[in-house]
Amino acid sequence: MADLTRWTVEPAGRTEYGPGVLAELPAFVDSLGHARVFVVTDRGLRATGIVGRVEKILTAAGIEHVVHEDVGPNPSTAELDCGAARLREFGAATVLALGGGSALDAAKGISLLAGNPGAAAADADRLWDASDGLPLIAVPTTAGTGAETNGFGVTEDRCTRRKVYIGHSSVRPRIAVLDPELTLGLPAAVTAATGLDALVHGIESLASRGATPFSAAYATQAVELVGRWLPVACRDGGDLAARSGLMLGAHLAGHALTLSGLGLVHGIGHALTAHTGTPHGVALAAVLEEVMAFSEPAAAEAYEATAWALRRPGAAIEAVREISGVLGIKRPLRELGVTRADVPAIAAAAVADAVTKNTPRLPSEGEVAELLHGVY
């Protein structure tokens, strides 16, 4: 059927992809007009040797830099404020976001806050119309979030136990550096959780109320790549072909979600993570098939496209269930620390989450609570 809706696509940022492309980082920094770099990364990445590699590359090129590595999983608004204060003290620079989705999201918030003196992460709702942040280069070290494709991030307000969206067009990474060698040897559990996130990005983008032919093209290719290579990468963490295909699929899924928005799986996932600290991909896996079954009456065409991309025509939910089974990632909510008393609050937060408005079949709080009780 012809698409008769009105939509706009903005040009994507620059993408540099390929094994070993990290070595070209100084040229990418130079292209943005800054001679100084503020690296934002998470607390655990240095142990992998990746932070040291980046420092060595920058030092060899004579690029002044500092590393801010005080970012934890599910970064908080307080962590963003702390990073922004340090960046303001360091001064004008290119921000280098290095790590998984948490580090990339934090870097975007830090960059935006640093460009707006006096602003705090708690002002996130007002910062969408703020002044520009500092230019950003994103170097993902996992394949899942697609955070390198867009100008928004998710942070956590620990006081209200809710996710907060912070962003601005100016902090969309100018350059995404995709080097699959950086993901070699990632533990299977991390690969599974981040890769499952990418798969859900593709599936929800296809089914989203905001889907367009552009987002569907990105999402279909993403689902095909992630569905093919994620199980292989989990089985053999040193398989560079699998790592490359998975990283590319996750990147394309990021472009898809940026255009289309997501849906109820992410709405519930955000609420579960905020309430229990469950890793994002594990939270998504807990409800993925169940949300697909709930949404199927309104998403039949999208799920047919999903099934074809996963090489299981007519069996999207079964194909997803098989992938989750191979990954060993699905857990009942009780194993994630959820009590039955938590369910109403989680359901309310999921329905209120901004991503849920894009879901093909809009749920009530009661319907989400019933779904959660079903996977308890």
C-alpha positions, 0 to 999 in steps of 0.5 A, spaced: 500 500 500 502 506 498 504 511 504 500 517 503 503 520 510 507 526 511 514 525 514 521 528 514 528 525 514 534 529 516 541 527 513 544 522 518 551 523 521 558 521 518 559 513 519 566 510 519 566 503 519 571 497 519 576 493 523 581 497 525 578 504 524 579 506 531 586 508 529 584 513 524 581 517 530 586 523 530 583 525 523 576 524 525 578 529 531 581 534 527 575 534 522 571 537 527 576 543 529 578 542 536 585 540 538 583 537 545 578 531 547 574 530 553 573 522 553 567 520 557 567 512 558 564 508 564 568 505 570 569 498 568 572 499 560 579 501 562 580 494 565 579 491 557 585 495 555 580 499 550 581 506 554 589 505 554 588 504 546 585 510 545 589 514 550 595 512 546 592 514 539 591 521 542 597 522 545 601 519 539 598 524 535 599 530 540 592 531 542 591 534 549 585 530 552 582 528 559 578 521 561 572 522 565 570 515 567 565 516 572 559 513 569 556 507 571 550 502 568 544 506 567 547 513 569 544 518 573 542 525 573 547 526 578 553 523 574 551 527 568 551 533 572 558 531 575 561 530 568 558 536 565 562 540 571 568 537 569 568 538 562 566 546 563 572 546 567 576 542 562 574 547 557 572 547 549 573 540 546 570 535 542 567 530 546 569 522 545 563 518 547 567 511 548 563 505 551 556 502 551 550 505 551 550 508 558 557 511 556 554 514 550 548 516 553 551 520 558 556 523 554 551 526 550 548 529 556 554 531 559 556 535 552 549 538 552 549 541 559 556 543 558 554 548 553 549 550 557 552 553 563 547 553 569 543 547 567 542 541 570 540 534 568 534 535 572 532 540 567 532 535 561 525 537 559 527 544 558 533 542 554 530 540 548 530 547 546 537 549 549 543 552 546 548 547 542 552 542 546 559 541 544 561 536 538 561 529 539 564 523 536 561 516 538 565 510 539 561 504 541 564 498 544 558 494 544 553 492 539 546 493 541 544 500 543 545 504 537 546 510 541 551 513 536 545 514 531 541 520 535 542 526 539 538 523 545 540 519 551 536 516 557 538 517 564 535 515 571 532 520 576 534 516 582 529 520 587 523 519 583 525 512 580 524 514 573 527 514 566 529 521 563 530 523 556 535 528 555 537 530 548 538 536 543 540 535 535 547 538 537 549 532 541 547 527 535 554 524 534 558 528 528 562 521 527 560 514 529 566 510 529 564 503 528 570 498 529 568 491 531 575 489 533 573 493 540 567 488 541 571 481 540 571 477 546 565 481 550 562 476 555 557 472 552 552 475 557 553 482 555 553 480 548 546 477 549 543 483 553 546 488 548 544 484 542 537 483 544 536 490 545 538 491 538 533 486 535 528 489 539 529 496 536 528 493 529 522 489 531 519 495 535 521 500 529 517 496 524 511 495 528 511 503 531 506 508 529 511 512 527 514 507 522 516 510 515 519 507 509 526 509 511 525 506 518 522 500 515 528 499 510 533 500 516 529 496 521 528 490 516 536 489 515 537 490 522 533 484 524 536 480 519 543 482 521 542 481 528 538 475 528 543 471 523 549 474 527 547 474 534 547 467 536 554 466 533 557 472 536 554 469 543 557 462 541 564 464 539 566 471 542 572 471 537 568 471 531 570 477 527 565 476 522 559 475 527 562 481 531 562 485 524 555 483 522 552 484 529 555 491 530 552 493 523 545 491 525 545 494 531 547 501 528 542 500 523 537 499 528 539 505 531 537 509 525 531 505 525 528 507 532 531 514 531 526 515 525 520 511 528 520 511 535 520 504 539 514 501 543 511 497 549 517 492 550 522 498 551 516 502 556 516 496 560 523 495 560 525 502 562 520 501 568 523 494 570 530 497 570 528 503 574 525 499 579 530 493 580 536 495 576 536 489 571 540 490 565 536 493 559 537 487 555 535 482 560 529 486 562 526 487 554 527 479 554 523 478 560 517 481 556 518 481 548 514 475 546 508 477 550 508 484 548 508 481 541 503 477 542 499 482 545 500 487 539 499 482 534 492 484 532 495 491 530 502 489 528 500 483 523 504 486 517 510 488 521 511 482 524 510 478 517 516 483 515 520 481 522 518 473 520 521 474 513 527 477 516 529 472 521 527 467 515 521 464 519 515 466 514 509 467 518 512 465 525 515 472 528 514 470 535 516 463 535 523 465 531 524 470 537 522 465 542 528 461 539 533 466 539 531 468 546 532 460 548 539 460 544 541 466 548 539 463 555 536 470 556 529 470 558 528 470 566 521 470 570 520 477 573 521 474 580 528 472 578 529 479 577 527 482 583 520 484 582 515 482 587 507 482 586 506 488 589 511 492 584 507 490 578 502 496 579 507 501 579 511 498 574 505 498 569 503 505 571 511 507 569 511 503 562 504 506 560 507 513 562 513 512 558 514 516 552 516 510 548 509 507 549 505 512 545 508 509 539 506 502 540 501 499 535 496 497 540 496 502 546 495 498 553 491 500 559 495 500 566 491 494 567 493 490 561 500 491 562 499 489 569 496 482 567 501 481 562 506 482 567 503 477 572 503 472 566 511 472 566 512 473 573 
